[in-house]
Amino acid sequence: MELADRAVGLLLTLTSLSIFTYYTFWVIILPFVDSDHFIQQYFLPQEYAILIPVFAGVVLLCFLCIFIGSVMLKSKKKKA
């Protein structure tokens, strides 16, 4: 089981590192590259650099609120 946990940890670390590197390159370096350069085809337009994290944050906040609300309702039913 320990080997599986380490493999999952390594996979999550590599995934988050690759996402961080892609996003950092997209937001910090890409605005200084010419718009007709071939590397531009691998990235979405700059507007999405803000829209995607904001949307993900709102979705995460909604799920968190729903989870906390359901836990509070379940604990209230157990007391009664």
N, C-alpha and C positions, 0 to 999 in steps of 0.2 A: 504494500500500500504506500510505503514511503517513496518508492521510486515513481509511482504514478503521481503522487503529489508534487514531486520535484519536476516531473515532466510538464504537468499543468502549469506550475509556477514559471518554468522556463518559457513555455508557449505564451503565457500572458505577458511576461516581461518583454519578449521579442515583439509581440503584437503592439503593445503600448509604445515601445521604443520606435517602431516603424511608423506608427500614426503620429507620434510627436515629431519625428524627423520630417515626414511629409508635410505636416501642417506648418512647421517652422519654416521650411523652405518655401512653401506656398505664400505665407504671409509676409515674411521678412525679406527674402531674396528675390522672389519672382517679380515684384514691382519694379525692380531695377534692370530687368531683362527686357530686351526689345520685344514688342508684341508680335513680330513676325518670326521670332526664333522658334525652332522646332520643339523646344522643351515646353512651350506654352500649350501644346496639344494634350499634354498629360495632366493638366490641371483645370479645374472648373473656373469660371469667372470669379473675380475678387469679391463680389457681393456675397457669394456663398460662404466665404471665409468667416463671415459674421453670422449669417443666417443659420447655418448648420449647428454651431455650438449653442446659439440661443434657443433654437428649436429643441435640441437634445436636453438642455437645461430645464425648459418648461415641461417637457414630457417626464423627466426624472422627478421634478418637483410635484407634478400631478400624481405620479405613482406613489411617491412618498406620502403625500397627504391621504391618498386612498388607503394605503397600508396602515397608517397611524389611526385613521378613522375606524377601519375595520377592527383593529386590535382594541381600541377603546370600546366599541360596541360589544365585542365578545366578552371583554372583562366586565362590562356593566351587566350583561345577561347572567354571568356566573355569580355575581353578588346577589342578584334578585332571586 
